Amino acid sequence: MASMLYYPRATLSGEIDLDTLAEEVSLKCTATPADCYAVIISLVHVVSNALKDGNIVRLGAMGSFQVSVKGTASNSPEALNQNNIKSASIFFRPGAKFKKMLGELVFYKKKI
């Protein structure tokens, strides 16, 4: 019988909701929490529409978003069509700020 293998995994300490995010952003600028909330909600709609139109959306140091698809192969380019697509997802590539943060993470074993 093979021995058990154990792999590391990230554990979560909580979550930040949209209201909290808007409040935190407002503390770092002159906008009110309501203004920040409105901008974030609008950003979601604008990014969603841009992705639907086939664009890569680049948000500077945050990173970029693009649509990715999975599908089945076809024997010829002529036979390939939308029926070959089985699922779509959004692919996120972290930007410089997030990459820097990942490089600065400190890992430790969580007590169970």
C-alpha positions in Angstrom: 0.0 0.0 0.0 1.4 3.4 -0.9 2.0 5.9 1.8 -0.1 9.0 2.2 1.2 12.2 0.6 0.5 15.6 2.1 0.5 18.8 0.1 0.6 22.4 1.4 -2.5 24.6 0.8 -3.4 28.2 1.6 -5.8 28.7 4.4 -8.2 31.7 4.5 -8.5 34.1 7.4 -11.8 35.7 6.4 -13.2 37.7 3.5 -13.8 41.2 2.5 -17.2 42.1 1.0 -18.0 44.9 -1.5 -19.1 47.4 1.3 -15.9 46.9 3.2 -13.8 47.2 0.1 -15.6 50.5 -0.8 -15.0 51.8 2.7 -11.3 50.9 2.6 -10.8 52.5 -0.8 -12.6 55.7 0.4 -10.0 56.0 3.3 -7.2 56.2 0.7 -8.8 58.9 -1.5 -11.2 61.8 -1.5 -14.2 59.8 -2.7 -16.9 58.7 -0.4 -17.7 55.0 0.3 -20.8 55.4 -1.8 -18.8 56.8 -4.7 -16.3 54.0 -4.5 -19.1 51.4 -4.4 -20.6 53.0 -7.5 -17.3 53.0 -9.3 -16.6 49.3 -8.4 -20.1 48.2 -9.6 -19.6 50.2 -12.8 -16.2 48.7 -13.3 -17.7 45.2 -13.2 -20.2 46.1 -15.9 -17.6 47.8 -18.1 -15.1 44.9 -17.8 -17.8 42.4 -18.4 -18.9 44.1 -21.6 -15.3 44.5 -22.8 -14.7 40.8 -22.2 -17.9 39.9 -24.0 -16.7 41.9 -27.0 -13.5 39.9 -27.1 -11.1 42.4 -25.5 -8.3 41.8 -23.0 -8.9 44.1 -20.1 -5.7 45.5 -18.6 -6.1 47.2 -15.2 -2.5 48.3 -14.7 -0.7 47.0 -11.6 -3.8 44.9 -10.7 -3.5 42.7 -13.8 -5.5 41.7 -16.8 -8.6 39.6 -17.6 -9.5 37.7 -20.7 -12.0 35.1 -21.8 -10.7 31.5 -22.2 -12.6 28.6 -23.7 -12.3 24.8 -23.5 -13.6 22.6 -26.3 -13.3 19.6 -28.5 -11.0 19.2 -31.4 -12.1 19.1 -35.0 -10.6 17.3 -38.0 -10.4 20.5 -40.1 -10.6 24.2 -39.7 -13.8 24.3 -41.8 -15.5 21.9 -39.4 -14.6 23.9 -36.3 -17.5 26.0 -35.0 -19.1 27.2 -31.8 -20.5 23.7 -31.1 -16.9 22.7 -30.3 -16.8 25.1 -27.4 -17.8 23.3 -24.2 -17.1 25.9 -21.5 -15.8 29.5 -21.1 -14.1 31.0 -18.2 -12.3 34.2 -17.2 -8.5 34.0 -17.0 -6.8 36.5 -14.7 -3.1 37.4 -15.0 -1.8 39.2 -11.9 0.0 42.5 -12.5 3.1 43.8 -10.9 1.5 44.8 -7.6 0.0 41.3 -7.0 3.2 39.6 -8.2 5.2 41.6 -5.7 2.8 40.7 -2.9 3.1 37.0 -3.8 6.8 37.2 -3.5 6.6 38.8 -0.1 4.2 36.2 1.4 5.4 34.4 4.6 4.3 30.8 5.0 3.9 28.9 8.2 2.3 25.7 9.3 -1.2 26.2 10.8 -1.9 24.5 14.1 -4.8 22.1 13.8 
